[in-house]
Amino acid sequence: MTGIALLCAAAAVAEPALREAQAAAQRAAGGTAADDAGRTARLRRSHWAPLLRGELLRRDDLHSRVGELRGYPLRQDDEGVANTWSITLTWDFAQLVYSREESQLALAHVHLARVRREAAEKAAALWVERRQRRASLPALSGEARREAALELLRVTAELDAVTGGLYRELLAGEEAELAGEDP
């Protein structure tokens, strides 16, 4: 297969748009904002659930008395069995008003939002760099083309890593194209 045919085959694989690349990078870096909202909702609902405790005690007593009571011989064997059980249902109303875990979760969500924003910015910069390198590739030839193709491959691999594998097929096509050009 010639380099042009491989380039056409790579072009047949649709390149993701900028928004798709940024969304994939955000998901790969810190999940989605909907996941954050779901965690917060579960935490808030969890404080309404009561704490249920159950306890069962069994006590066996065995006493043997031998002796004299008011002048009469005494021989007495006492056996006793006691079963005690209890169920306790409690609510922590202080947790309903303010939960320390909720504030920690809010801080974690702020951190995840920052990580997602940084991942989207990095994906956008790599996406633009990839487009520029790919646009300049057809004008080059020889060793300069090979160096530019290697740089395009590097940028695509980095973009694939940031987006969690969104560019896997394009990366495979570019690798095949570069391997086809080797002397």
C-alpha positions as CSV (number, residue, x, y, z in Angstrom):
1,M,0.0,0.0,0.0
2,T,1.4,3.4,-0.9
3,G,1.7,6.3,1.4
4,I,-1.2,8.1,-0.4
5,A,-3.5,5.1,0.0
6,L,-2.6,4.8,3.7
7,L,-3.3,8.6,4.1
8,C,-6.7,8.1,2.4
9,A,-7.5,5.1,4.7
10,A,-6.5,7.2,7.7
11,A,-8.7,10.0,6.5
12,A,-11.6,7.5,6.1
13,V,-11.6,7.2,9.9
14,A,-13.4,10.4,11.0
15,E,-11.3,12.6,13.2
16,P,-13.2,13.6,16.4
17,A,-14.2,17.3,16.6
18,L,-12.7,19.6,19.2
19,R,-15.7,19.3,21.5
20,E,-15.6,15.5,21.4
21,A,-11.9,15.5,22.2
22,Q,-12.4,17.9,25.1
23,A,-15.3,15.9,26.5
24,A,-13.4,12.7,26.3
25,A,-10.4,14.3,28.0
26,Q,-12.7,15.6,30.8
27,R,-14.2,12.1,31.3
28,A,-10.8,10.4,31.3
29,A,-9.4,13.0,33.8
30,G,-12.2,13.3,36.4
31,G,-15.5,11.7,35.3
32,T,-18.5,13.8,34.5
33,A,-20.3,16.6,36.4
34,A,-23.4,14.3,36.5
35,D,-21.3,11.8,38.5
36,D,-20.4,14.6,41.0
37,A,-24.1,15.6,41.4
38,G,-25.1,11.9,41.8
39,R,-22.5,11.5,44.6
40,T,-23.8,14.6,46.4
41,A,-27.4,13.5,46.1
42,R,-26.5,10.0,47.5
43,L,-24.7,11.6,50.4
44,R,-27.6,13.9,51.3
45,R,-30.1,11.0,51.1
46,S,-27.9,8.8,53.2
47,H,-28.4,11.0,56.3
48,W,-32.1,10.4,56.2
49,A,-31.7,6.7,56.6
50,P,-31.7,5.6,60.3
51,L,-29.0,3.7,61.9
52,L,-30.3,0.3,62.9
53,R,-28.7,-1.7,65.6
54,G,-29.7,-5.1,67.0
55,E,-28.5,-7.0,70.0
56,L,-29.2,-10.4,71.4
57,L,-27.9,-11.6,74.7
58,R,-28.2,-15.1,76.2
59,R,-27.2,-15.8,79.7
60,D,-27.1,-19.2,81.4
61,D,-26.8,-19.3,85.2
62,L,-26.2,-22.4,87.2
63,H,-25.9,-22.3,91.0
64,S,-25.5,-25.2,93.4
65,R,-25.9,-24.6,97.1
66,V,-25.2,-27.1,99.8
67,G,-25.5,-26.2,103.4
68,E,-27.9,-25.7,106.2
69,L,-30.8,-23.2,106.5
70,R,-32.6,-22.9,109.9
71,G,-31.3,-26.2,111.0
72,Y,-32.4,-28.2,108.0
73,P,-30.0,-29.6,105.5
74,L,-30.1,-27.6,102.2
75,R,-29.3,-28.9,98.8
76,Q,-30.5,-26.6,96.1
77,D,-29.7,-26.6,92.4
78,D,-30.7,-23.4,90.6
79,E,-30.7,-23.1,86.8
80,G,-31.7,-20.0,84.9
81,V,-31.7,-18.9,81.4
82,A,-32.2,-15.4,80.3
83,N,-32.7,-14.2,76.7
84,T,-32.5,-10.5,76.1
85,W,-32.9,-8.8,72.8
86,S,-33.1,-5.2,71.7
87,I,-33.4,-3.2,68.5
88,T,-32.4,0.4,68.3
89,L,-33.3,2.8,65.5
90,T,-31.5,6.2,65.6
91,W,-31.3,9.3,63.5
92,D,-28.4,11.7,63.8
93,F,-30.3,15.0,63.2
94,A,-27.0,17.0,63.4
95,Q,-26.0,15.2,60.2
96,L,-29.1,16.4,58.5
97,V,-28.3,20.0,59.2
98,Y,-24.5,19.9,58.4
99,S,-22.4,17.0,57.3
100,R,-18.7,17.2,57.4
101,E,-18.5,14.6,54.6
102,E,-20.6,16.9,52.4
103,S,-18.1,19.7,52.7
104,Q,-15.2,17.3,51.9
105,L,-17.2,16.0,48.9
106,A,-17.7,19.6,47.7
107,L,-14.0,20.3,47.9
108,A,-13.3,17.1,46.0
109,H,-15.8,18.2,43.3
110,V,-14.0,21.6,43.0
111,H,-10.8,19.7,42.5
112,L,-12.3,17.4,39.9
113,A,-13.8,20.4,38.0
114,R,-10.3,22.0,37.9
115,V,-8.8,18.7,36.7
116,R,-11.5,18.4,34.0
117,R,-10.9,22.0,32.9
118,E,-7.2,21.5,32.7
119,A,-7.6,18.3,30.7
120,A,-10.0,20.0,28.3
121,E,-7.5,22.9,27.8
122,K,-4.6,20.4,27.2
123,A,-6.8,18.4,24.7
124,A,-7.7,21.6,22.9
125,A,-4.0,22.7,22.6
126,L,-3.0,19.2,21.3
127,W,-6.0,19.1,18.9
128,V,-5.0,22.4,17.4
129,E,-1.3,21.4,17.2
130,R,-2.3,18.1,15.5
131,R,-4.4,19.9,12.9
132,Q,-1.6,22.3,12.2
133,R,1.0,19.5,11.8
134,R,-1.3,17.4,9.7
135,A,-2.0,20.4,7.4
136,S,1.7,21.1,6.9
137,L,2.5,17.4,6.2
138,P,1.5,17.2,2.4
139,A,3.8,20.1,1.5
140,L,6.9,18.4,2.8
141,S,9.0,15.6,1.3
142,G,12.0,13.4,2.2
143,E,13.5,13.6,5.6
144,A,11.5,16.7,6.6
145,R,8.3,14.8,5.9
146,R,9.5,11.9,8.0
147,E,10.3,14.2,10.9
148,A,7.0,16.0,10.6
149,A,5.2,12.6,10.4
150,L,7.0,11.5,13.6
151,E,5.9,14.7,15.3
152,L,2.3,14.2,14.1
153,L,2.5,10.7,15.5
154,R,3.8,12.0,18.9
155,V,1.1,14.6,19.1
156,T,-1.6,12.1,18.2
157,A,-0.3,9.6,20.8
158,E,-0.4,12.3,23.4
159,L,-3.9,13.3,22.4
160,D,-4.9,9.7,22.5
161,A,-3.6,9.4,26.0
162,V,-5.3,12.5,27.2
163,T,-8.7,11.5,25.7
164,G,-8.6,8.0,27.0
165,G,-8.2,6.2,23.7
166,L,-10.4,8.4,21.4
167,Y,-7.6,8.6,18.8
168,R,-6.6,5.0,18.8
169,E,-7.7,4.2,15.2
170,L,-6.1,7.4,13.9
171,L,-2.9,6.6,15.8
172,A,-2.8,3.1,14.3
173,G,-3.3,4.5,10.8
174,E,-0.5,7.1,11.2
175,E,1.8,4.4,12.6
176,A,1.0,2.2,9.6
177,E,1.6,5.1,7.2
178,L,5.0,5.9,8.9
179,A,6.0,2.3,8.8
180,G,5.1,2.2,5.1
181,E,7.4,5.1,4.4
182,D,10.5,3.6,6.1
183,P,13.2,2.7,3.6
